[in-house]
Amino acid sequence: MSIRYWEFEDAALKEKLKRPNVKEIARLFFENETEAYRFSYLLLETKKRGWLRLKDAPDSIPLATAKRYLDYAVQIGLLKHESNAYSLTDRYTKPFKNIAAYIKEWMESKEEEDLASEFANARLEKQLKRGGKRAPAIKDEGQASQPAEAGGEKDRAPGQG
């Protein structure tokens, strides 16, 4: 989600509420213009009809894409899916307000937290470099280690010393 919080401060919100449009909603969830357009188009069709069945989705949007966007709208709480039809719902507003209240409460709390115990399964070690250019050999006690191409131990035949 690309929520630009300053666009929803009190003064900006009052101005936006004078002329609400679906573009602002789609911009919350999609930065890509094409994705935002398709999502908006499906939401608008659902709003106009009161419901939208997948078989009634606009021909300009592929069926699999329409299903993906409509299911995403159900997942975030903008739509509900009942009786093979998608329809508008207001389940989105309350959880979103609750998330904001929870985050604000966390910011104000003075309680110490132990991330090591809260994320017990997280990988804490630094990830080794994968692929790409090799790092130069590390010098050990003033001597550079020999790479395998330059006649290191891997290239020697057994019995040679």
N, C-alpha and C positions, 0 to 999 in steps of 0.2 A: 504494500500500500504506500502511496506517496502522499501522505497527509501533510499539507503545508499549514501548520497550526495557526500561523498569523492570519490566514485567510478566514479563520473562523473565530477570531477574537470578537468581543461583543459588538463593537462599532461596525466591523466588516460584516458580521453576521446579520445585523439589522438591515444593512444595505442589500445584502444578498437575498434576504427573505422577502423583499419587495417584488422580486422577479425570479423565483426559483426556476431552474432548468435542469434537465437531465445531464447536461454536459458537466456541471460541477460535481455531480454524483459520480459519474464515470471517471473523472480526473482523480478522484480519491483513490481509485483502485487500479487504474492503468495509466502509465506514462506514455505508452505507445498510442499514437493517434488512431490507428486502424482498430486496435483492440477496444479503445474507448468508444469509437463509433459503433462497432458491432454490439457492444454491451448496451450502449444507449438505445440503439435501434430496437433491441429485444425488450428492454424495459419499457420503452415508449409504446410498443405494440401491446404489451401486457396491460399497460395503463389504459390505452384506448378501448380495448375489448373487455377489460375486466379480468380476463384470463387468457392464457395462450397455451395451445397444445403444440407439441413438437411437430406434428404433421401440418400445422397451420403456420409454421415459422416462415418468414419471408424467403423467397427463392434466391435473393441476392446473398444470403448467408448460407454456407454449406450446413447440412443437417447436423453433422458431428460437431461442428464449431458452435452451432446454436445450442446444442445439448450441453456442451462444456460450459458456455457462458451462463446458461440458465441454471445449471447445477451449482455453479459458483455463486450465483445470486441467492440460491437457497442456502448454501453453506454460510454465507455472511449474514443472512437473515433479511434480505430485501424481499424475497419471494418465498412462497410456500408451494410445495408440490403435492397435490392431492387429486385423486381421481384422474390421473394422467393429464392434469392441467396445472400450469403454473399461474399463480395469482399473487398480487401484492399483499404484503403483510407488514406489520409495524414491529416485528420482533427485533429489528435491528437497533432501534433507538435505545431501549432500556439497557441491553448489555453493553453498548458502546458508552453510555453514560456511566455505567458501573465500572468499566475498565478505567475510565478517566478518574473516577473517584478513588479507585484502588491505587492508581499510580500516584495521585496527590497525597493519599494517606501514607504511602511508602516514603515519599519525599520528606514528609514531616516527622516520620518516626525516628527515634534516637537509638533504636535497638541495634546491637552489633550482630553481624551475620557471618557465618562460616561457609564460604563458598566451597571449600573442599568437601564438606559433609553434604551440602545441598546438591552438588554435582559430583557424586561419588564415582560415576562411570565415565566422566569426561577424561580425555587424554590431556595430561598436563605437560608432558615432555615436548620439547621443540621438534617439529617434524623435520626429518632429514630431507635434503634437496633431492628431487626426483627428476632425472633427465636433464636436458639442457647442457650447457658447457660445464666441463669439469673444473673444479676449484684447483688452484695450484697446489703442489705437494707441500705438506707441512714439514718444516725443517726440524729435525730432532737432534739436539745437542750439536748444532753447527753443521750437520751433514744433511744434505737433501736426500730424501728417499728416492730411489730410482724407479721410474715408472716401468711397467711391464714391457713396453715397446723398446726400452733402452737397455735390455739385457738384465732385467731383474730376475729374482729367483724363479718365477713362473716359467721363464723361457729356457732355463738351464736343463740339460738332460740329466737324468739320475746318475750319480757317480761323479759328476763334475763338481769341483769345489772351488 
